[in-house]
Amino acid sequence: MVNKHLIVNQYPQQKYSTIFNQKTGFFLRVEDEGCDEPFWCENGPELMDISITNYCDRGCEFCYKKSNRVGSHMSLENYEIILQQAERMKVFQIALGGGNPNQHPDFPEILRLTRETYNIVPSYTTNGRGLTNEILEASKKYCGAVAVSAYQPYNECFSSVQKFLDYKIRTNIHFLLKSDTLETAVDWLRNPPKILSQINAIIFLNYKPVGRSPDLSYLLQPNEKLKEFFKLANDPHPFKIGFDSCSISGIVENMSVSQTFLDFCEAARFSMYISEDMKMYPCSFLVEKSAGVPVSSNNIQAVWRNHERFTIMRELLMRNQCNDCDFCSTCHGGCPIFPEINLCLPNIPNRDNRL
């Protein structure tokens, strides 16, 4: 029996294939027999992170995009220029971000175009505001999953999560780990709020000092409280637990996780970012650190393969700055752009500024 939700992409030149289930989100890279796992996908990104708006009415002091009430929207025409190229590159998933993406005036149509016209699975992260019935219906019909950002007051986050759950939409919570939220994260893992038993997963995101208020005091420090957090995260829970790849240095040092479920930074390897003003970057956190490459009607694949912004990022990740560490083959030195966010001791002191 053919599974209509299963997409298999083959890359004979790199001797591997990918398997993606559009319904469940299951994803796997499979190397040809006797071959190594690819370091990057030459054909193009497997996942694209696209900011369709920089509008947001929250004004959080730690916002890495400096989003606000006058933030601009990507036009529907420009978004489709991206989709046309994404389809040719066999992109299987697009993560829509912002700003608050669901407050884009064309948001339901963006979801429909992505899934129905181009057969790419959209997902998005929201602050929970602006979730109309139309948007919830479109999310249920087209999205693989959604995520709600966990901000104080947390009852606002939980209320938004409940809206998605009422529509039977696979829902995650994105929790920004900072020095002032670590205790809450520990509390949630020790005594989870009831609503967590109904979600798919809670994804912990490592704070990066960039954006509206790049406060170094928010950085996590390798200490006993952080070790307690990772120990609790390693325990079984009624919900899944995930991390962004920016947390890899802390995971390999403090958790017992199968290599099958671990990967280091995928920027310029298997993922890329496009801003609402149609600029390409290896990673969304590079917006303030380097000039983006403008998107044209047919240049995304060429930029991905050959532009120095992307080749340098791959070089930095390939270089692996911690060759004397037991975990270097898994962690690859953590983040090459923000060494101060690495959750091990000692943190890497030097940064390559070419990006």
KOLMI-847909 format. One record per atom (N, C-alpha, C): residue in three letters; x, y, z. Coordinates in steps of 0.02 Angstrom, whole numbers, plus 32768, in hexadecimal, padded with zeros to 4 digits. Example, Ala and Ser with C-alpha at 12.3 -4.5 7.8 and 13.67 -1.06 7.14 Angstrom:
BEGIN
ALA82947EE48186ALA82677F1F8186ALA82947F5B8186SER82827F908162SER82AC7FCB8165SER82858002818A
This chain:
BEGIN
MET802A7FC48000MET800080008000MET802C803F8000VAL801F806D7FD3VAL804680AA7FCEVAL802F80DC8003ASN805F80F88027ASN8050812B8059ASN8052816F8036LYS8018818E802ELYS801481CD8009LYS80358206802DHIS804381FE806EHIS806382338094HIS80AF822F8092LEU80CA81F98076LEU811281ED8079LEU8134820B803BILE816882338048ILE819082508013ILE81D782358019VAL81F082177FE3VAL823481FD7FE1VAL825B82247FACASN828F82467FC2ASN82BB826A7F94ASN82FE82467F90GLN8316823C7F54GLN8355821A7F4AGLN838A824A7F2FTYR83C682457F49TYR83FE82707F35TYR843882427F20PRO843582267EE3PRO846781F57ECFPRO84AF82107ECEGLN84B782507EBFGLN84FC826B7EBDGLN851B826C7F02GLN84F282757F37GLN850C82747F7BGLN84FF82327F9ELYS84E082037F7ALYS84D781BF7F92LYS84AF81BB7FD3TYR847681DD7FD3TYR844981D6800CTYR840281E97FF6SER83D281D88021SER838C81E78014SER836E82048054THR83348226804CTHR830F823D8086THR82C882218083ILE82AD821580BEILE826881FD80C4ILE8243822D80F3PHE820B824880DBPHE81E582778103PHE819B82658100ASN817C825E813BASN81358251813FASN81118292814DGLN80EC82AB811CGLN80CB82EC8123GLN809682ED815ALYS807C82B3816CLYS804882B1819FLYS806482AF81E6THR8097828681F0THR80B2827C8233THR80EE82A88243GLY811082C1820EGLY814D82E88218GLY818B82BD821DPHE8184827B8218PHE81BE824E821BPHE81ED825F81E2PHE822E826481F2PHE8261827481BFPHE829E824A81CBLEU82BC82348194LEU82F7820A819ALEU83248214815DARG8366821A8169ARG839782188134ARG83B581D28132VAL83B981B580F8VAL83D2817180F1VAL840B817180C0GLU8447816180D7GLU8481815F80ACGLU8481811E8083ASP849B81208047ASP84A480E38021ASP84D580B58046GLU84CD8075803CGLU84F680458060GLU854080548057GLY856380568090GLY85AB80628090GLY85BE80AB808ACYS858D80D9808ACYS859B81208082CYS8590814680C3ASP85B2817E80CAASP85AA81A88106ASP856E81D580FFGLU855481ED8137GLU851D821E8137GLU8536825E8116PRO850F827E80ECPRO852682BC80CBPRO852F82F580FDPHE8561831F80F0PHE856B8359811BPHE8538838F810CTRP8523839480CCTRP84F083C580B8TRP84CF83AB8079CYS849583C7806ACYS847083B4802ECYS848183E47FF6GLU84A283CC7FC3GLU84B783F77F8BGLU847C84107F62ASN844683EA7F61ASN840D83FC7F38ASN83E8843A7F52GLY83EA84447F94GLY83C7847C7FB3GLY83B2846A7FFAPRO83978499801EPRO8382848B8063PRO8348845A8066GLU83478432809AGLU830E840780A7GLU82D6842F80C8LEU82EB845F80F0LEU82BB84898114LEU82CD84D28109MET829B84FC80FFMET82A5854480F8MET828085678131ASP82A485948152ASP828885BD8187ASP827A86018168ILE823A86138162ILE82288650813EILE82018680816BSER821B86BB8173SER81F786F08197SER81C887138166ILE8187870B816FILE8158872B8141ILE8141876F815ATHR815587808197THR814287C281B2THR817087D381ECASN817A881381F6ASN819C88298233ASN816D884F8260TYR812B88448256TYR80F888628281TYR80EF883882BFCYS80EE885982F8CYS80DE88398338CYS80C9886F8369ASP80958861838FASP807C889483BDASP809288898405ARG80C0885B8410ARG80D6884E8455ARG810F887C846BGLY814188858440GLY817988B08451GLY81A888938486CYS81B388518485CYS81DE883184B8CYS8225884D84B4GLU8241885A84EEGLU8284887884F0GLU82BA884A84D4PHE82AE880884D3PHE82E087D984BCPHE82D587C38474CYS82A887E48450CYS829887CF840BCYS82D587D583DETYR82E9879E83C0TYR8325879F8396TYR831987C18353LYS82D987CB8340LYS82C887ED8302LYS82B58837830BLYS82B1884E8348LYS829A88928356LYS825588A08338SER822B886D8337SER81E988748318SER81BE88A5833FASN819288C8831AASN816788FA833BASN812789048312ARG80FF89368327ARG80BE89418308ARG80C2896082C2VAL80FC897682AEVAL81038992826AVAL812D8964823EGLY813889278255GLY815F88F7822EGLY813E88E881EBSER816788E081B8SER814E88D78174SER813D888E8166HIS811188848133HIS80FD8841811EHIS811E883080DBMET813087F080D3MET814487D78091MET810687D38065SER810C87E98027SER80D287E57FFASER80C5879C7FE6LEU8087878F7FD6LEU8074874C7FC0LEU8099873A7F7FGLU80A3876A7F54GLU80C7875F7F15GLU8110874A7F23ASN8130876C7F51ASN8175875B7F62ASN817987167F83TYR814887077FAETYR814786C67FCETYR8142868E7F9AGLU811A86997F66GLU811386657F33GLU8153865F7F09ILE817986947F01ILE81BA868F7EE0ILE81E7865E7F05ILE81E486607F47ILE820A86317F70ILE81EF85EB7F69LEU81AD85E47F6BLEU818E85A17F67LEU819F857E7F25GLN819F85A47EEFGLN81AE85857EAEGLN81F485667EAEGLN822385897ECDGLN8267856F7ECFGLN826E85387F04ALA824A853E7F3BALA824C850B7F6EALA823384C87F54GLU81FF84CA7F2BGLU81E4848C7F0EGLU8218846A7EE3ARG823C84917EBBARG826F84747E8FARG82A984567EB7MET82B784727EF1MET82EF84597F1AMET82D984207F48LYS829A840B7F44LYS827F83D57F6CLYS827D83E67FB7VAL827384257FC7VAL82688439800DVAL822984168026PHE822D83F68060PHE81F383D18078PHE81CC83F580AEGLN81EB842880CCGLN81C8844C8102GLN81DD84958104ILE81AD84C08112ILE81BB8507811BILE81A2851C8160ALA81D085398187ALA81BD855381C9ALA81B1859E81C1LEU817385B281CALEU816085F881C2LEU8169861C8205GLY818C86558201GLY8199867A823DGLY818F86C48233GLY81A486EA8264GLY819C87328263GLY81CD87528293GLY81B1878582B6GLY816E879982BFGLY813E876182D2ASN80FE877382D0ASN80CA874382DDASN80A98730829BPRO80BC86F6827EPRO80AA86E88238PRO805F86E5822BASN803886CC825AASN7FF086C5824CASN7FCB87088249GLN7FEE873F8259GLN7FD087818252GLN7FE287A1820EHIS8002877A81E3HIS800B8790819DHIS7FC58791817DPRO7FB387C68158PRO7F6F87CB813DPRO7F5C8794810DASP7F8D877180EEASP7F7F873C80BFASP7F9086F780DCPHE7F9086F1811DPHE7FAA86B4813CPHE7F8686748126PRO7F4386718127PRO7F2286338110PRO7F35862080C8GLU7F3C8652809CGLU7F4F86458057GLU7F97862D8053ILE7FC28647807EILE800886308080ILE800A85E68093LEU7FE385D180C4LEU7FE1858B80D7LEU7FC68560809EARG7F918578807EARG7F7385518047ARG7FA38549800DLEU7FC285807FF8LEU7FF2857D7FC1LEU802A854B7FCFTHR8045854F800BTHR807E8526801DTHR806D84DC8017ARG803384C98034ARG802184828037ARG7FFE84697FF7GLU7FCC848D7FE0GLU7FA484757FA8GLU7FC7847E7F64THR7FE384B77F5ATHR800084C67F18THR804784A97F10TYR806F84AD7F46TYR80B5849A7F40TYR80C7845B7F68ASN8096843F7F8BASN80A083FF7FAFASN80DA84027FE0ILE80E1843A8001ILE811284438037ILE80EC844C8078VAL8102842C80ADVAL80DE843080ECVAL80F284708111PRO80C1849B8121PRO80D184D78149PRO80C784C98194SER80EF84EA81BBSER80E584ED8203SER80F285358218TYR80DE85478254TYR80ED858B826ATYR80ED859082B6THR810F85C582CDTHR811185D58314THR80EE8617831FTHR80C286188350THR809A8654835ETHR80A1866B83A6ASN809686AC83B1ASN809386C383F6ASN804D86B88413GLY8020869E83EAGLY7FDD868D8402GLY7FA886C183F4ARG7FBD86FA83DCARG7F8D872F83CEARG7F76872C8386GLY7F388741837AGLY7F1E87438336GLY7F088700831ALEU7EF986D18346LEU7EE5868E832FLEU7E9A868D8322THR7E8686A282E7THR7E3F86A282D5THR7E29865B82C3ASN7DE8865282BEASN7DCE861082A9ASN7DE685FE8263GLU7DEB862F8237GLU7E03862281F3GLU7E4B860881F4ILE7E748626821EILE7EBA86118223ILE7EBF85CB8243LEU7E9785BF8275LEU7E98857D8295LEU7E8185478265GLU7E4E8555823DGLU7E378525820BGLU7E6D851881D7ALA7E8D854C81BFALA7EC28544818DALA7EFE851F81ABSER7F0D852B81EASER7F448509820CSER7F3684BE8210LYS7EF884AE8221LYS7EE584678226LYS7EEA844581E2LYS7ED7846881AELYS7ED4844A816BLYS7F188443814ATYR7F4584738156TYR7F828476812FTYR7FC284698156CYS7FC384778197CYS8002847681BDCYS8015843081D5GLY8056842481D8GLY806D83E781F8GLY806983EE8243ALA807D8428825CALA807A843682A4ALA807E848182AEVAL806C849782EAVAL807484DD82FDVAL809884DF8340ALA80B285198350ALA80D385238390ALA80BE856583AEVAL80B5856683EFVAL80A485A38413VAL80E085B5843FSER80F785F38439SER812F860A8462SER8118861484AAALA814085FC84D8ALA812F8600851FALA814D8640853DTYR812286718549TYR813786AF8569TYR810B86BB85A6GLN812686E085D5GLN80FB86F5860DGLN80CB872B85F4PRO808C872C860CPRO806F86FB863APRO806086BA8616TYR807486828633TYR806F86428611TYR8027862C8606ASN7FF88647862CASN7FB286348620ASN7F9B864C85DBGLU7FB9868185C0GLU7FA98697857DGLU7FC286648549CYS7FFE86498555CYS80198614852ACYS7FEB85D7852DPHE7FD885C28569PHE7FAF85868571PHE7F6B858F8550SER7F4F85CC8553SER7F0F85D98534SER7F1485D184E8SER7F4C85E884CBSER7F5685E18483SER7F6085978470VAL7F8685738499VAL7F90852C848DVAL7F4D8508848CGLN7F21851B84BBGLN7EE084FA84BFGLN7EB685058480LYS7EBD85408462LYS7E98854D8424LYS7EAC851B83EDPHE7EED850E83E8PHE7F0484DE83B6PHE7EEE849783C8LEU7EF284868408LEU7EDE8443841DLEU7E9484378410ASP7E6B846B8418ASP7E248464840BASP7E16845483C2TYR7E4484698396TYR7E3E845A834ETYR7E63841A833BLYS7E7E83F8836ELYS7EA483BA8363LYS7EE083C48334ILE7F0483FA8340ILE7F40840A831AILE7F7D83F68344ARG7FAD83D58324ARG7FEA83C18347ARG800D8400835FTHR8016840583A1THR802D844483BFTHR806A843A83E9ASN809B846683DFASN80D884678408ASN80DB84A9842FILE810584AA8461ILE811584E88485ILE815F84F5847BHIS816F85338466HIS81B585488461HIS81C68570849FPHE81F7855884C4PHE820A85778504PHE8251859284FDLEU825885D58503LEU829A85F484FELEU82BF85ED8540LEU82F685C8853ELEU831E85BD857ALEU834F85F78583LYS8344861B85BALYS8371865285CDLYS8380864A8618SER83AE8672862FSER83C0866D8676SER8385867986A3ASP835586A4868DASP831C86B586B8ASP82DF868986AATHR82E48659867BTHR82AC862A8670THR82C085E28680LEU82FF85D7868FLEU83178593869DLEU82F2857386D7GLU82E68599870BGLU82C3857E8746GLU827C85698734THR825B8590870ATHR8217857D86F4THR821A853C86CBALA824C853686A0ALA825384F98678ALA825D84BC86A5VAL828584C486D8VAL828F848D8708VAL824E847C872BASP822884B08740ASP81E884A48761ASP81B784808733TRP81B5849486F3TRP8187847486C4TRP8198842B86B9LEU81D8841A86B9LEU81EC83D486B0LEU81E183AB86EFARG81E983CC8728ARG81DF83A98768ARG8195839F8776ASN816E83D4876CASN812583D18778ASN810283F1873DPRO80F983CD8706PRO80DF83EB86C8PRO8099840786D1PRO808C844386B8PRO8047845C86B4PRO801C842A868ELYS7FDD842486A0LYS7FB183F08685LYS7FAE83F18639ILE7FAE842C861CILE7FA5843185D4ILE7FDF841185ADLEU8019840A85CDLEU805283EC85AALEU804583A38598SER8019838285BDSER800A833C85AESER7FE38335856CGLN7FC9836D8552GLN7FA1836A8515GLN7FC7838084D7ILE8003839D84E0ILE802883B784A7ILE8053837F8488ASN806E838E844EASN809B835F842DASN80E08362844DALA80FB839F8455ALA813F83A5846FALA814B83EB848AILE817C83F084B6ILE8196843184CAILE81DE843584B0ILE81EB846A848AILE822C8474846BILE825084AC848FPHE828C849D84A9PHE82B284CF84CDPHE82E584EF849ELEU82E58533849ELEU830E855A8471LEU834385808499ASN838085798486ASN83B7859A84A9ASN83B985E58497TYR83BB861084C9TYR83BB865984BETYR83FB866E8498LYS83F1869C8467LYS842986BA8443LYS842A87058450PRO846387228460PRO8466876A8470PRO846687958431VAL842C879B8411VAL842687C283D4VAL83E087DD83D1GLY83D7881783B2GLY8394883383ABGLY838A887383D1ARG834D887B83EDARG833A88BA840CARG836588CA8449SER837188998473SER839A88A384AFSER83C7886784B9PRO840188678499PRO842E882D849FPRO844F882A84E4ASP842A88138515ASP843F8815855BASP846987D7856BLEU84A987E08578LEU84D587A78588LEU84C3878685C9SER849F87A985F5SER848C878B8635SER84588754862BTYR8437875285F1TYR8406871E85E3TYR842686DC85CFLEU846786DD85BELEU848886A085A7LEU8486866A85DDLEU847A862D85C7LEU847D85F485F5LEU84C685E58606GLN84D085D08644GLN851385BF865AGLN85168575866EPRO854D8553865CPRO8555850D8671PRO855C850986BDASN852684FA86E0ASN852784F68729ASN84F884BF8740GLU84F084B88781GLU84C88481879DGLU847F84868789LYS846484C28785LYS841E84C98771LYS841384B28729LEU844284C286FDLEU843D84AC86B8LEU8443846086B4LYS846F844386DCLYS847683FA86DDLYS843583DA86F5GLU841583F88727GLU83D583DE873FGLU83A083E08708PHE83A0841786E2PHE8371841D86ABPHE837B83E58678PHE83B883DA8662PHE83C583A68631PHE83B48360864DLYS83C18356868DLYS83B1831586ACLYS8365830A86A9LEU833F833D86BALEU82F6833786B8LEU82DD832F8670ALA82FD83508640ALA82EA834A85FAALA82F7830485E0ASN832782E185FFASN8337829D85EAASN830582698605ASP82DD827D8637ASP82AC82508655ASP826F82498627PRO82498213862EPRO820C820B8606PRO81D6823D861CHIS81AF825685EBHIS817A828585F7HIS813F827385CBPRO8103828B85DBPRO80C9827D85B1PRO80C982A4856FPHE80FB82CC8564PHE810382F38527PHE814B82EA8510LYS815782F684D0LYS819B82F284B5LYS81C2833084CAILE8203832884CAILE8230836084D9ILE82618366849FGLY826983A48487GLY829883B18452GLY82C183EF8460PHE82F583F98439PHE832184328440PHE8332844D83FBASP8343848D83F7ASP836184A683BAASP83A9848E83B8SER83C6848E837BSER840B84758375SER843D84A28398CYS842984DE83ABCYS8455850C83CFCYS846284F38417SER843E84C0842CSER844784A4846FSER84738465846EILE848E84538434ILE84AF8413842DILE84E88408845ESER850F843D846ESER85488434849BSER8531842084E1GLY84F8843984F7GLY84DE84268538GLY84C083E08538ILE84A083CE8501ILE8480838C84FBILE84B4835584FEVAL84E9835984D6VAL851A832384D3VAL8540831B8514GLU854683528539GLU856C834F8578GLU8541833885B3ASN8500834385AFASN84D6833885EAASN849D830585E2MET849182ED85A5MET845982C0859AMET846F82808578SER8448824C8581SER8454820D8560SER842182068527VAL8436821884EBVAL840A821984B1VAL842B81F38478SER840581CA8456SER841F81A4841ESER843881D383E8GLN847081C083C8GLN848B81E88392GLN845981F18359THR842A81C38353THR83F781C7831FTHR83CE82078323PHE83C582208361PHE839A825A836CPHE83C1829B8375LEU8402829A8369LEU842B82D58373LEU844682EF8331ASP84498330832BASP846A835082F3ASP848383948308PHE84BC83A782EEPHE84D783E982FDPHE84B9841C82CECYS84D1845982D1CYS84B3849082ABCYS84A8847E8262GLU846A8489824AGLU845984788205GLU845984B481D6ALA846C84EF81F0ALA846D852B81C6ALA849D8522818CALA84858530814FALA84AB85298111ALA84BC84E18100ARG84A684B2812BARG84AE846B811DARG846D844C8105PHE84398456812CPHE83F7843B8119PHE83BF846F8122SER83D084AA813ASER839D84DE8143SER83B985238132MET838B85518122MET839E85968115MET836585C3812BTYR83748604812FTYR834386358146TYR833A866A8111ILE82FB86808107ILE82EB86B880DCILE82C186EA8103SER82D687298104SER82B5875D812ASER827A87798103GLU8250879F8126GLU821487BC8107GLU822587ED80D0ASP8263880880D0ASP82788835809AASP829F88108063MET829587CD8060MET82AF87A38029MET82FB87A28027LYS831A87968061LYS8362878D8066LYS837087478081MET83A387268066MET83B586E2807AMET83F086E280A9TYR83EC86B780DCTYR842086AE810ETYR84268664811FPRO8461864E8134PRO84658608814CPRO843A85FC818ACYS8433863181B3CYS8411862A81F4CYS83EE866C8204SER83B586688224SER838F86A58234SER83B386D38264PHE83E186B8828CPHE840486E282BDPHE843F8708829FLEU84488701825ELEU847E8725823CLEU84678767821DVAL842787778225VAL840B87B28204VAL843187F28217GLU844487F88256GLU84688834826BGLU84B3882F8261LYS84CC87F4824FLYS851387EA824CLYS852F87E88205SER850487DF81D4SER851C87DD818FSER84E687F58160ALA84FA88098125ALA84CB881F80F2ALA84AA87E280D3GLY846887E480CEGLY844587AE80AEGLY844C87B28062VAL844187798042VAL844587767FF9VAL83FF877D7FDCPRO83F187AF7FB3PRO83AE87B97F98PRO8395877D7F70VAL8355876C7F7AVAL833587377F54VAL832087537F10SER832D872D7EDBSER8313873E7E99SER82E587067E83SER82CE87097E46SER829D86D87E2ESER82BA86927E24ASN82FD868D7E25ASN831A864A7E17ASN836186447E31ASN836E865B7E6FASN83B4865A7E87ASN83BE86367EC9ILE838A861C7EE8ILE839286017F2BILE83C285C57F2BGLN83BA85987EFDGLN83E6855D7EFCGLN842F85717EF0ALA843B85A07EC3ALA847F85B57EB5ALA849F85D67EF2VAL847985FF7F15VAL8492861E7F53VAL84A185E87F86TRP847385BA7F8ETRP847D85847FBETRP84BE855D7FB0ARG84CB85517F71ARG850685287F60ARG8547854F7F62ASN8545858E7F4CASN858485AF7F3BASN859385F17F5EHIS856186127F7BHIS856F86547F98HIS859A864D7FD6GLU85C8867D7FDFGLU85F786798016GLU85D58679805BARG859A86998061ARG8578869880A1ARG856A864F80B6PHE855986268086PHE854785E18094PHE858485B38096THR85B385BE8068THR85EF85938068THR8619859E80A6ILE861D85DD80BDILE864485EB80FAILE862385CA8137MET85E085CD813AMET85BD85AE8172MET85CB85638173ARG85C98543813AARG85D884FB8138ARG862184EE814BGLU864D851A8136GLU869485128147GLU869E85178193LEU867C854781B3LEU8682854F81FBLEU866985118220LEU863184F68208LEU861684BA8229LEU8640847C821BMET865D847981E0MET8688844181CFMET86C9844281F7ARG86E0847F8205ARG872084878226ARG87228465826BASN86E98468828EASN86E4844682CFASN8719845F82FFGLN870984928325GLN873B84B6834CGLN87508494838DCYS8735845A839DCYS8744843A83DDCYS875E83F383D3ASN879283EB83ADASN87A983A8839BASN87C2837F83D5ASP87D0839E840EASP87E883798448ASP87AF83658477CYS877183708463CYS87378361848DCYS871A831D847BASP870182F984ADASP86E482B784A2ASP86A682BA8476PHE868682F58475PHE864682FB8450PHE864D8321840ECYS868B832E83F9CYS8694835A83BFCYS8674833F837FSER867382FD8376SER865782E18339SER860B82E98336THR85EC82F38371THR85A382FD8373THR859183468376CYS85B5836C839ECYS85A483B383AACYS85C183E18375HIS85FB83D08359HIS861E83FA8328HIS862B84408343GLY863884458383GLY864A848683A0GLY861084B383B0GLY85D3849983AAGLY859984C383BAGLY858F84FB8387CYS857A8535839FCYS856D856D8372CYS85AD8591835FPRO85BD8596831FPRO85F985B9830APRO85F286058309ILE85B4861D830FILE85A88665830BILE85A286858350PHE85828662837EPHE857A867A83C3PHE8599864783F2PRO85DC864483F7PRO85FB86128423PRO85E6861A846CGLU85CF8656847EGLU85BB866184C4GLU857C863C84D8ILE8557862184A7ILE851A85FD84B9ILE852785B384C4ASN8564859B84B5ASN8572855484BEASN856F85418507LEU855185088515LEU853F84F58559LEU857084C28576CYS85B084CC8567CYS85E384A08582CYS861D84CC859BLEU864B84AE85BDLEU868584D185D6LEU86C484B285B8PRO86F484DA85A0PRO86EC85238598PRO86C785338557ASN86A7856D8555ASN868A85848516ASN86C1859784E5ILE86B3859084A6ILE86E485A08473ILE86F085EC8473PRO872E8603847DPRO873A864B8486PRO873C86748446ASN874B8655840EASN8756867B83D0ASN871C867483A0ARG871086A7837AARG86DA86A78349ARG86F686BC8305ASP86E2869882D1ASP86F586AB828DASP86C386E08276ASN86DC871A8263ASN86B087538253ASN86A0875A8209ARG86B3872A81DFARG86AA87328198ARG866087348184LEU8633871881ADLEU85EC871B819CLEU85CF875F81AE
